[in-house]
């Protein structure tokens, strides 16, 4: 095997979405309220789809749901036990990809807005609950790669000025899945307080499907852009040959 050859069948894209609970005294009207170091807050868990790029794209919604693994606080004895299970999911995918490529290729974490929320939170929790030391958490986090659709989707929107800004989940869904809408994570607080656990679970699995679908549609758009770029290059090359032919005459 060539050192840097990517074995697609051994790669993994980990689609995931996490949920949190924030007590009333820590809530604010604006901004992200959850803090992994606030002991009053609770990490509720989330859903994970560890996708094989060869087998787990362009499949049905029911198939995506079947392959999605959900882990929740109400199914575990503690936040620490829950986080240990999540760590195992990430570590298993991590080792499979890295071992298959001699450490030169990483598994990909994918979601919407995860670079500023879910990823840093998860690794802070690994440290807080002593699942990993600070050094181990830093090393582990940096052995993944990230495809954040809120950033990737920038190129598929009109950007009239020099200020490129990540797109929100609602922007992306409105463009690629019209009619699909999710309430903010703050609605989960009320659902958790009323013990509506099934609603939380269904919501998050639906978000995994939407993220997976938007990934496919954004990739399709990027392929169209590349085709247009190639067509333009061929056109420019043809024009250049025509001009040279005229000059030679």
C-alpha positions, 0 to 999 in steps of 0.5 A: 500500500502506498503510504498516502493512498486513501482506502475509502472503504476504511474511512469513516465520517461521524455524523453527530448531534448532542443535546444539553440541559441548562438550569433556569439560573444559568439561562440567558436570552441570547447566546449559547448557555451550556457550559461543560464546567458548570455543574448545574448543567447536564450533558444529555447525550446524542446520536452518532452515525459512523458512516462508511463513504462506500456504503452509507450514502444515498441510502433511505431515511429508515436505513440511516435511522437504523444505523444511527446509535443514540446514547442518553443520560436516562439510559445510563447511571451517570454522565461519566458512564454516558461519556465513556460510551461516547468515547468508545464510539469515537475511539473505535472509529478513530483506530479503524481509520488510523490503523488502516492508513498507518496514521496518515488519514483521520476519521471525519467529524461532521455536523452543523456548527460543531466547531464552536459547540459540540466538539469543544464541549465533548472534549472538555467533558472528557477532561472534566470527568477524567476520561482523558487527561488534558494532554490526551484530550488535546492529542485525541481531538487533533487526530480527527478532521472536521467538516462543519457544514456551516462553513462548507456551505458558505461557498454555495450561497451568494456572498455579496461582500468580503465578509464570509460568515458561517451559515446557520442551520436554518439557512442550510435547511431552507436551501437544501431541505425546504420545509424542514425546521428544528426548534432551537436547543433551548426547547430541549430544556422543557422536554427534559423537565417534562421527561419527554425523552422520546421526543428528544430522541426522535428530534436528534435522529431526525437532525442526523438524517438532515445533516447527512442529506445536506452533506450529500446535497452540498457535495452535489453542488460542489461537483456542479461548480467543478463541472462549470469550472472545467467547462469554462477552462475548455471554452477559454482554451478553445477561444485562445486557439481560435485567436492564435489561428486568426493571427497565424492567418 
